[in-house]
């Protein structure tokens, strides 16, 4: 019989904390990221090198080239 392979433990994925998406100054709260126009508030667009994308619906906005 062959040797048993050891099981490798999977590391939990690091998720970006929700509070990093907002600027909190005293009693005012302002979002840092753009929100998705299709999905509405609460769904933020991920910023890439050349575009912004929504992970929920796939909406994409391309950045203008200078």
C-alpha positions in Angstrom: 0.0 0.0 0.0 1.1 3.5 -0.7 1.9 6.2 1.9 -1.0 8.4 2.9 -0.9 12.0 1.9 -1.2 14.7 4.6 -4.2 17.0 4.3 -3.2 20.6 3.8 -5.3 23.1 5.8 -6.8 25.8 3.7 -6.2 29.4 4.9 -9.3 31.5 5.3 -9.7 34.2 2.6 -9.0 37.7 3.8 -12.0 39.9 3.1 -11.8 43.7 2.9 -13.4 45.1 6.0 -16.6 47.1 5.4 -15.5 50.1 7.4 -12.6 50.7 4.9 -15.3 51.6 2.2 -16.4 54.7 4.1 -14.9 58.0 5.5 -16.3 58.7 9.0 -15.9 62.2 10.2 -17.8 62.9 13.4 -21.4 62.3 12.6 -21.0 62.3 8.8 -20.4 59.1 6.7 -19.3 59.3 3.1 -18.5 56.3 0.8 -15.0 56.1 -0.7 -15.8 53.9 -3.6 -18.3 54.3 -6.5 -21.6 52.5 -6.2 -23.0 50.3 -8.9 -25.7 52.2 -10.9 -27.5 48.9 -11.7 -27.4 47.3 -8.2 -27.9 50.5 -6.2 -26.4 51.5 -2.9 -24.5 48.9 -1.0 -22.8 47.4 -4.0 -19.4 49.0 -4.7 -17.4 49.0 -7.9 -13.9 47.4 -7.6 -11.2 49.7 -8.9 -8.7 48.1 -11.4 -5.9 49.7 -13.5 -8.1 50.5 -16.5 -11.7 50.0 -15.3 -14.3 49.9 -12.5 -16.3 46.7 -12.2 -19.2 45.4 -10.1 -18.7 41.9 -8.6 -22.4 41.3 -8.2 -23.8 42.0 -11.7 -20.7 42.4 -13.9 -21.3 46.1 -14.8 -18.0 47.7 -16.1 -17.0 51.3 -16.6 -13.7 51.9 -18.4 -11.4 54.7 -17.3 -10.5 57.4 -19.9 -7.0 57.3 -21.3 -5.0 60.5 -21.0 
